[in-house]
């Protein structure tokens, strides 16, 4: 049995100790002696280091690198950023290193020498998540004992189960988002511009301590019929679309989707709103059909259940018309559900275009945070879409959000 709990006052240093223990235990189980991590989310997970966002032209060049060595309770971090990146972390000075520029041959050669010192001659199995071009050219020096394996199996297994502190930080991120959303929803009215809603939302979330805007707020006005919206290559719903200065009109159906970052953790929020009027009978029916699907899927959620079982539950509870031109009650270019953590969408991904066999391999574990996002579409009446955020437990789930479904329901 795995006990799932949410820390009321999450602690960064304790979280990183728990993460480190989990990583090293999984490394030992998989026979991995050292991890070399370049991916931003993986470095943040393994080290806890945080750094400012940068433009794409600089992101790869200046990215931090983490090395986790089996038996060492602390990761090594190579970074150009100052001590602020290590706030709250119990990371000794000899584990903090200067930058290595792995997009350059000189940087790869420098890193090869440093890596040899860190992992020693006895490290036979090294796992890496990414390889730059210069790393490939310096392959023999970086990995003299043979071809490295993929770090994805280690990192994926570790990230699947959230620690109490991780869940605590996630809950704060979700609360910040919902507090801001409540203020925005109160301001929705005919004549208000979509960009006005964005300004109000961003002002509020940063006042409440958000680190960054992860997903530009979407206040998408949905057409009554697919043919009234933009053409798509997949033949389904065009969503999400960029927010504009369009003024809202009475009767507009708005699909809301957004997320922010707090302490390095991403929130995710989705609802459907109406502008200036109550739902029609058809719109109420859409919400009830969505509710039926959510309830059926949640009834199946628990550790050990596969993604295929969740998609089957959703399909079994749905008897309406094809959702946006597709025979499933969710968007084909997204998913029925996805994970949430230091990334706004992370494993497991359920209901993707990878097919049923892939879904059958996605097995839920206790401590996984799952975002469910089915939708109902009815030609001539637009559609309904909202998101539920759950934590998987051994025998069910815990809700991470309690934002209402106004004006459609409680």
Helices and strands as residue ranges (DSSP letters): H 12-30, E 34-37, H 40-47, H 56-59, E 65-69, E 76-78, G 83-86, G 93-95, E 96-97, H 105-119, E 126-128, H 133-137, H 139-142, E 149-150, H 152-160, H 164-187, H 194-207, E 212-222, G 226-228, E 253-262, E 265-266, E 269-274, H 281-300, H 307-316, E 337-339, E 346-350, H 356-361, E 369-372, E 375-377, E 383-385, E 388-393, E 396-399
